[in-house]
Amino acid sequence: MKIEILTIAVMLAGVGQLILVVASAVIPRCLDWKGPLGALPKLMRQLFWTYAGYILGMHLFFGVMSTFGSGLLLDGTPQAAILCGLMMTWWTVRIGLQFFCFDRKGIPQTRFNLLAEALLVCLFLFLAMTYAGALYFNLTT
């Protein structure tokens, strides 16, 4: 794969993740989190929001790093390979969770939610493949 194409793909992956960070603000409303989370004990709600914050932070980091530091992710160093491997693993696991762990029956089957899910899965696939390509590049450079 040519480095120019891979650089563009990594930058687009970064932009996609930054869009995901912004779009994450509507997820609680789309999935009606208020009711179910309100029924949980306070510690469980706090843990839930802690995990959500960690995930949002990682997506923000991945997005900023990929958008503005694509050269660092593709410089052939062991550090670049490790970080690309982490991001590839992160998104590959997310795809597996989507199809094998999540009970999607509880999601309201509106056109918006169905389209959003399809777009998210396409984004996750693009991210996993992009970082797999970047990992391969770093390991073979």
Secondary structure, DSSP 8 states (H G I E B T S, - for coil): --HHHHHHHHHHHHHHHHHHHHHGGGHHHHTT-HHHHHTS-HHHHHHHHHHHHHHHHHHHHHHHHHHH-HHHHTS--HHHHHHHHHHHHHHHHHHHHHHHT--GGGS---HHHHHHHHHHHHHHHHHHHHHHHHHHHHHH-
